[in-house]
Amino acid sequence: MATTGKHLFTTLEADGTLTVALENVTFDDPTGSQVLVRMDAAPINPSDLAILVGGADMENAEYSQGKFVAKMPEQANAGSTARHGLKLPAGNEGAGTVIAAGDSDAAQALKGQRVSCVPGNAYSQYCIADAGMCLPLGEHSAEEGASAFVNPMTALGFAENAKADGQDAILHTVGASNLGQMLTRICQEDGIELVNIVRKSDQVDLLKDLGAEHVVNSSNEDFMDQLTAAIRDTGAFYGFDPVGGGKLVDTAFEAMERVAIERMTEYSRYGSNRQKRMFIYGRLDTGATILTPSYGFGWTLSGWLLFPFLQSVGQEATERMRRRVRDSLTTTFASHYKERVTLDEMLTKDAVMDYRTMRTGEKYLVNPWG
């Protein structure tokens, strides 16, 4: 029996017009390994914002109930030609209750259970998800399980990546974020040294209260000296950055090189041979990534995305990671929210202008039913 509910879509036209609106959608009964989930909670992650608002002019957008229409600047629109004219769903992850299931054993086993899921269309009252991408939540609430995938699995992925590359220390450039707090706890549990970069003194206090040892404040005048000292103490020549634009990666490389040069026994005009590696896993700053010739040639800058990483490690490792998330959902992998909004409220100007800034520790949670 078909089910009808509100569903959010985002469309970018060739002329740069961005329309994000709610529509009533009828969902067919799930088949095979599919399940139909009545969604109860879905976070607005930075990874969702690219498709929701991108670089659009939200200050001067037209807002109405359940809809906004904005203009995308020419440069940003030119970089999005592949999605022109496509009506796309949004919302990477969320949680709710399985109300119908396909005929596969995996799908039938989830019927009636509360699950977290990664459907890619979580900003909806209902969604179709694959049973293999659902995590039974047991006694955990939908709010507790809404962010059980993207941030927890990304933070775990950083630790797994570091171990696989023979690293025992990590540098993270946005340490006080929800993900950063998870990474702090993971590294403590796994015996990995961690250098956290933050921007404010209260963020230093936040991480220190979590037991973090190496927290450096980029707003301090002696930031570079602090960062160099932390890398010297930990050996963190391997880091992750969600900012992307600007010189934060460059700064990390420069501090790593300072430590590497201290340990050189002979001078080289090419700098140190110590391999330094940074991964960009987001674009909080959509500007250019600026690198300067100040740290030799022993460095690598790569992109890092969760789903390609999970494909590379395989199903067994992925399931092991997901079990760890489920078992520590309200401790190591707990998420916190600044505001809770309905589907209609998430499209109002006040809400959009607030959550699009992506301020540390100020995540929004969407309740599709109000």
C-alpha positions as CSV (number, residue, x, y, z in Angstrom):
1,M,0.0,0.0,0.0
2,A,1.6,3.3,-1.1
3,T,2.5,5.9,1.5
4,T,2.4,9.7,1.0
5,G,4.4,12.3,2.9
6,K,6.4,15.6,2.6
7,H,9.7,15.3,0.8
8,L,12.4,18.0,0.2
9,F,13.9,18.6,-3.2
10,T,16.6,21.0,-4.4
11,T,16.9,22.1,-8.1
12,L,19.6,24.3,-9.7
13,E,18.8,25.7,-13.1
14,A,21.3,26.7,-15.7
15,D,20.6,30.4,-15.1
16,G,21.7,30.0,-11.4
17,T,18.2,29.8,-9.9
18,L,18.2,27.5,-6.9
19,T,14.8,26.3,-5.7
20,V,14.5,24.2,-2.5
21,A,11.0,23.1,-1.7
22,L,8.8,20.6,0.0
23,E,6.5,18.4,-2.1
24,N,4.0,15.6,-1.3
25,V,5.5,12.4,-2.6
26,T,3.9,8.9,-2.8
27,F,6.3,6.1,-1.9
28,D,5.7,2.6,-3.4
29,D,6.0,-0.4,-1.1
30,P,9.6,-1.5,-0.6
31,T,10.9,-4.5,-2.5
32,G,13.8,-6.9,-2.1
33,S,16.3,-5.5,0.5
34,Q,14.5,-2.2,0.7
35,V,12.7,-0.9,3.8
36,L,10.3,2.0,4.2
37,V,11.3,4.2,7.2
38,R,9.0,6.7,8.9
39,M,11.7,9.4,9.6
40,D,11.8,11.0,13.0
41,A,15.1,12.9,13.0
42,A,17.7,14.0,10.5
43,P,20.8,16.2,11.2
44,I,21.9,19.1,8.9
45,N,25.6,18.2,8.4
46,P,28.1,20.4,6.5
47,S,28.1,17.7,3.8
48,D,24.4,18.4,3.3
49,L,24.8,22.2,2.9
50,A,26.5,22.0,-0.5
51,I,23.3,20.7,-2.1
52,L,20.9,22.6,0.1
53,V,22.4,26.1,-0.3
54,G,25.9,25.9,-1.7
55,G,27.2,29.4,-2.4
56,A,23.8,30.9,-3.1
57,D,22.8,34.4,-2.0
58,M,20.6,33.4,0.9
59,E,20.4,36.9,2.3
60,N,18.3,38.1,-0.7
61,A,16.5,34.8,-1.4
62,E,12.7,34.7,-1.6
63,Y,11.2,32.7,1.3
64,S,7.7,31.3,1.5
65,Q,6.1,28.5,3.4
66,G,8.0,25.3,2.6
67,K,10.2,26.9,-0.1
68,F,12.9,29.3,-0.9
69,V,14.3,30.5,-4.2
70,A,17.8,31.9,-4.4
71,K,20.4,33.0,-6.9
72,M,23.7,31.2,-7.3
73,P,26.7,33.4,-8.1
74,E,28.0,32.9,-11.6
75,Q,31.3,31.3,-10.5
76,A,29.6,28.8,-8.1
77,N,26.9,28.1,-10.7
78,A,29.6,27.4,-13.4
79,G,31.1,24.8,-11.1
80,S,27.8,23.0,-10.8
81,T,26.8,22.4,-14.4
82,A,26.4,18.7,-13.8
83,R,23.4,19.2,-11.6
84,H,21.6,21.8,-13.8
85,G,18.0,21.0,-14.2
86,L,18.1,18.0,-11.8
87,K,15.5,17.7,-9.0
88,L,17.5,16.2,-6.2
89,P,16.6,14.9,-2.7
90,A,18.7,15.9,0.3
91,G,19.7,14.7,3.7
92,N,22.4,12.1,4.0
93,E,21.4,10.4,7.2
94,G,18.7,10.2,9.8
95,A,16.7,7.8,12.0
96,G,13.2,6.5,12.3
97,T,11.1,3.4,12.4
98,V,10.8,0.7,9.7
99,I,7.1,0.4,8.8
100,A,7.3,-1.8,5.8
101,A,10.0,-4.1,4.3
102,G,10.9,-5.9,1.2
103,D,10.9,-9.7,1.1
104,S,14.6,-10.3,1.8
105,D,15.6,-11.7,5.1
106,A,17.6,-8.6,6.0
107,A,14.7,-6.3,5.3
108,Q,12.1,-8.4,7.1
109,A,14.4,-8.6,10.2
110,L,14.2,-4.8,10.5
111,K,10.4,-4.5,10.3
112,G,9.1,-2.5,13.3
113,Q,12.6,-1.6,14.5
114,R,14.0,1.9,15.1
115,V,17.0,2.3,12.9
116,S,19.5,4.9,11.7
117,C,19.9,4.9,8.0
118,V,21.8,6.6,5.1
119,P,19.2,7.1,2.4
120,G,20.4,10.3,0.8
121,N,16.9,11.7,1.1
122,A,16.5,12.0,4.9
123,Y,14.7,15.4,4.8
124,S,11.4,13.6,4.3
125,Q,8.6,12.2,6.4
126,Y,9.3,8.8,4.8
127,C,12.2,7.4,2.9
128,I,13.2,4.2,1.2
129,A,16.5,2.8,2.5
130,D,18.6,-0.3,1.9
131,A,18.5,-2.8,4.8
132,G,22.3,-3.2,4.5
133,M,22.8,0.5,5.3
134,C,20.4,0.5,8.3
135,L,21.7,0.2,11.9
136,P,19.1,-1.1,14.5
137,L,19.1,1.3,17.4
138,G,17.5,-0.9,20.0
139,E,16.6,1.2,23.0
140,H,18.3,4.3,21.6
141,S,16.0,7.2,20.5
142,A,15.8,8.4,17.0
143,E,17.5,11.7,18.1
144,E,20.3,9.7,19.6
145,G,20.7,7.7,16.4
146,A,20.1,10.4,13.8
147,S,23.8,11.2,13.5
148,A,25.0,7.6,13.9
149,F,26.7,7.4,10.5
150,V,28.4,10.4,8.9
151,N,30.4,11.9,11.8
152,P,31.0,8.7,13.8
153,M,32.1,6.7,10.7
154,T,34.3,9.6,9.4
155,A,36.0,10.0,12.8
156,L,36.6,6.2,13.0
157,G,37.8,6.3,9.4
158,F,40.5,8.8,10.3
159,A,41.8,6.5,13.0
160,E,41.6,3.4,10.7
161,N,43.3,5.2,7.9
162,A,46.1,6.3,10.3
163,K,46.6,2.8,11.6
164,A,46.7,1.3,8.1
165,D,49.4,3.9,7.2
166,G,51.5,3.1,10.2
167,Q,50.8,6.3,12.0
168,D,50.3,6.7,15.7
169,A,49.5,10.4,15.8
170,I,46.9,12.6,14.0
171,L,46.5,16.3,13.5
172,H,42.9,17.6,13.2
173,T,42.2,21.2,12.2
174,V,38.7,21.6,13.6
175,G,39.1,19.9,16.9
176,A,36.0,21.3,18.7
177,S,33.4,20.2,16.2
178,N,31.1,17.3,16.9
179,L,33.3,15.1,14.8
180,G,36.4,16.5,16.5
181,Q,35.1,15.6,19.9
182,M,34.4,12.1,18.7
183,L,37.9,11.8,17.3
184,T,39.3,13.0,20.6
185,R,37.5,10.2,22.4
186,I,38.4,7.6,19.8
187,C,42.1,8.5,19.9
188,Q,42.1,8.2,23.7
189,E,40.5,4.7,23.5
190,D,42.8,3.6,20.7
191,G,46.1,5.0,22.1
192,I,46.6,7.5,19.2
193,E,48.2,10.9,19.9
194,L,46.0,13.8,18.7
195,V,46.8,17.4,18.0
196,N,43.6,19.5,17.9
197,I,43.5,23.0,16.4
198,V,40.6,25.3,17.6
199,R,39.8,29.0,17.2
200,K,38.5,30.1,20.6
201,S,39.6,29.7,24.2
202,D,36.3,28.1,25.3
203,Q,36.9,25.4,22.7
204,V,40.3,24.8,24.3
205,D,38.4,24.3,27.6
206,L,35.9,22.0,26.0
207,L,38.5,19.6,24.6
208,K,40.6,19.8,27.8
209,D,37.5,18.8,29.7
210,L,37.3,15.7,27.4
211,G,40.8,14.8,28.4
212,A,42.6,16.2,25.3
213,E,46.2,16.9,25.9
214,H,47.3,18.8,22.8
215,V,44.9,21.7,21.9
216,V,46.2,24.8,20.2
217,N,44.3,28.0,19.6
218,S,44.8,29.5,16.1
219,S,43.7,32.9,17.5
220,N,46.8,33.1,19.8
221,E,49.8,35.2,18.8
222,D,52.1,32.2,19.5
223,F,49.9,29.7,17.6
224,M,52.6,28.6,15.2
225,D,55.0,27.9,18.2
226,Q,52.2,26.1,20.0
227,L,51.4,24.0,17.0
228,T,55.1,23.2,16.3
229,A,55.5,22.1,20.0
230,A,52.5,19.8,19.8
231,I,53.7,18.2,16.6
232,R,57.2,17.8,18.2
233,D,55.6,16.1,21.3
234,T,53.3,13.8,19.3
235,G,54.9,13.1,16.0
236,A,51.7,14.1,14.2
237,F,52.9,14.4,10.6
238,Y,49.5,13.2,9.4
239,G,46.3,15.2,9.5
240,F,42.7,15.9,8.4
241,D,41.2,19.2,7.5
242,P,37.5,20.0,6.7
243,V,38.1,23.7,5.9
244,G,39.7,23.2,2.5
245,G,40.1,26.9,1.5
246,G,42.7,29.3,2.8
247,K,46.1,28.5,4.4
248,L,45.3,26.1,7.3
249,V,46.7,23.1,5.5
250,D,49.7,25.2,4.5
251,T,50.2,26.1,8.2
252,A,50.0,22.5,9.3
253,F,52.6,21.5,6.7
254,E,54.9,24.4,7.7
255,A,54.8,23.4,11.4
256,M,55.4,19.8,10.5
257,E,58.5,20.8,8.5
258,R,59.8,22.9,11.3
259,V,59.9,19.8,13.5
260,A,61.3,17.7,10.7
261,I,64.2,20.1,10.1
262,E,65.0,20.1,13.8
263,R,65.7,16.4,13.4
264,M,67.8,16.6,10.3
265,T,71.5,15.7,10.7
266,E,72.5,17.3,7.4
267,Y,71.4,20.4,5.5
268,S,69.4,20.0,2.3
269,R,68.4,22.7,0.0
270,Y,65.2,20.8,-0.7
271,G,64.0,20.7,2.9
272,S,63.4,17.6,4.9
273,N,62.7,14.1,3.6
274,R,60.1,13.5,6.3
275,Q,56.8,12.6,4.7
276,K,54.0,14.9,5.7
277,R,50.5,14.2,4.7
278,M,47.2,16.1,5.0
279,F,43.7,15.1,3.8
280,I,41.0,17.6,3.0
281,Y,37.6,16.0,3.8
282,G,35.3,19.1,3.4
283,R,35.0,22.6,2.0
284,L,33.8,24.7,4.9
285,D,35.8,27.4,3.0
286,T,35.0,27.2,-0.7
287,G,38.0,29.4,-1.6
288,A,41.3,28.3,-3.1
289,T,43.5,26.0,-1.0
290,I,46.7,28.1,-0.7
291,L,50.1,26.3,-0.5
292,T,53.4,28.0,-0.2
293,P,57.0,26.7,-1.0
294,S,58.1,26.5,2.6
295,Y,58.2,22.8,3.5
296,G,60.3,21.0,1.0
297,F,59.0,18.3,-1.3
298,G,58.2,15.5,1.2
299,W,54.5,16.2,1.5
300,T,51.2,14.9,0.1
301,L,47.8,16.6,0.0
302,S,44.8,14.3,-0.8
303,G,41.1,14.3,-0.7
304,W,39.2,12.0,1.7
305,L,35.6,11.0,1.5
306,L,33.7,8.5,3.7
307,F,32.0,6.3,1.2
308,P,35.1,5.7,-1.0
309,F,37.0,4.9,2.2
310,L,34.4,2.3,3.3
311,Q,34.5,0.7,-0.1
312,S,38.3,0.4,0.1
313,V,38.2,-1.3,3.5
314,G,35.4,-3.7,2.7
315,Q,32.2,-4.9,4.3
316,E,33.8,-6.7,7.3
317,A,35.7,-3.6,8.5
318,T,32.7,-1.4,7.8
319,E,30.4,-3.7,10.0
320,R,33.0,-3.7,12.7
321,M,33.1,0.1,12.7
322,R,29.3,0.3,12.8
323,R,29.0,-2.1,15.7
324,R,31.5,0.1,17.6
325,V,29.3,3.2,16.9
326,R,26.1,1.4,18.0
327,D,27.8,0.2,21.3
328,S,29.0,3.7,22.2
329,L,26.3,5.8,20.6
330,T,25.6,7.9,23.7
331,T,29.2,8.2,24.9
332,T,32.1,8.2,22.4
333,F,29.8,9.0,19.4
334,A,27.2,11.3,21.1
335,S,26.0,14.3,19.0
336,H,24.6,17.5,20.4
337,Y,22.2,20.0,18.7
338,K,21.7,23.7,18.9
339,E,18.2,23.8,17.4
340,R,15.4,21.4,16.4
341,V,13.2,22.4,13.4
342,T,10.5,21.0,11.3
343,L,10.8,20.5,7.5
344,D,9.0,23.8,7.0
345,E,11.1,25.6,9.6
346,M,14.4,24.5,8.1
347,L,13.5,26.5,4.9
348,T,12.8,29.8,6.7
349,K,15.3,32.7,6.5
350,D,16.2,32.7,10.1
351,A,17.1,29.0,10.2
352,V,18.9,29.0,6.8
353,M,21.1,32.0,7.7
354,D,22.0,30.4,11.0
355,Y,22.8,26.8,10.0
356,R,24.6,27.7,6.8
357,T,27.3,29.4,8.8
358,M,28.4,25.9,10.1
359,R,29.6,27.3,13.4
360,T,31.3,24.7,15.6
361,G,28.9,22.9,18.0
362,E,25.8,24.5,16.5
363,K,24.3,21.7,14.5
364,Y,20.6,21.6,13.6
365,L,18.3,18.6,13.8
366,V,15.2,18.2,11.6
367,N,12.1,16.7,13.0
368,P,9.9,15.9,9.9
369,W,6.7,15.7,11.9
370,G,7.1,18.8,14.0
